[in-house]
Amino acid sequence: MINSKITDQILSKVKIQELFGQENFTQIELEYSPTTKTLWNFMKPRGIHCFNIDLLKEIRINDEELETNGGLFLHNGELQPVDYYVVASKTPGVFNYGGDLALFSQLIKERNRTALLEYAKLCVDCVYSRAVNYLSPLITISLVQGDALGGGFETALSSNIIIAERSARMGLPEIIFNLFPGMGAYSFLARRIGPRIAEEMISSGNIYAAEDLHSMGVIDILAEDGEGERAVSDFIKQNGRRVNGLRAMYECRRHFNPLSYKEMMDITEIWVNAALKLSDKDIHIMNRIVRSQIRQNEIKADTHNSQQLTKELIAA
């Protein structure tokens, strides 16, 4: 006989993207579980698995709604509380490859500082709101099941808790094309593991295994491959009676080492200025990475192919 509680959880985990006003999301998939008061946001970008502008806009529309409602989520026509907000990916082997490098290349060639800054600001808006828990009494979780590079890694870092499967890889490869990650990496890593190690990670461009990041204190929970969602559920279940205390603890963390929107935007301005100084050779390397991402997308990147991309990034 099937456990009735498990059945209830499965049946109550309803897709509700159509309930957000008149928005019809195509690049994110939202699920809400009333049983655990958990909201899931699964990214499923079109084309290359990166943060294209439309994906960013959908994330922001959803998150602004949550923020405006004080952490309440519209479910079956009624606003319901959210204790946990999980970001994950629907793409096997890939969490997110990060910024839209093809767009970067185009805007840099055009010397279009305004558009480059607008894109960067949209990225900051998404991760900053998450970093401050949407000014709401909820806990944020990143579930990484695959590669999280550049802005993908920054997104993972913006949550209170990072859960990653063992085969996941994360890194900040921007230095390969003579740039740096400008939408949160320094701010988030320095607060987690200190400025010196953060700078080592950024300046090396290395891609790290999840197990190594767990040992470094970057990742909170290491799950076996295929067990990521169960690890999230176990964390929520284990902390069911302590959620109020956990929320307060993470709020204390924000007060102890506060992160301001101004800090993130100041760093993003530095990123834009640096991007506009890239040479033709730097842009060429960036375009090589874009072509590699396109190849991975064409063959529906599985774990092996995703790891092949990280090898190509290192060799660039």
Secondary structure, 3 states (H helix, E strand, C coil): CCCHHHHHHHHHCEECHHHCCCCCCCCEEEEEECCCCEEEEEECCCCCCCECHHHHHHHHHHHHHHHHCCCEEEECCEEEECCEEEEEECCCEEEECCECHHHHHHHHHHCCHHHHHHHHHHHHHHHHHHHCHHHCCCEEEEEECEEEECHHHHHHHCCCEEEEECCCEEECHHHHHCCCCCCCHHHHHHHHHCHHHHHHHHHHCCEEEHHHHHHHCCCCEEECCCCHHHHHHHHHHHCCCCHHHHHHHHHHHHHHCCCCHHHHHHHHHHHHHHHCCCCHHHHHHHHHHHHHHHHHHHCCCCHHHHHHHHHHHHHC
